[in-house]
């Protein structure tokens, strides 16, 4: 991750598509781990969407993924407003 952040332009964006995992009757929240790691590297999460991959029930796999977009924390946000798009994508 650190190599990606160092190679990123000041106004660049890192986009990640990640699916959490089921493991030992629980869920490993990989999207939270990535958000924490990139936050420690000076990045901020500015967009988080849910991608519905399957509407059915599966005991082994989750039916959705996370779309995460990060940018540098020190980037100017003047004139920028929040996202007006729906948080769920089908």
ABEGO torsion letter per residue (X at the ends): XAAAAAABBAABBBBBBBBBBBBGGBBBBAAAAAAAAAAAAGBBBABBBBBBABABBBAABBABBBBBBBBBAABBABGBBBBABBABBX
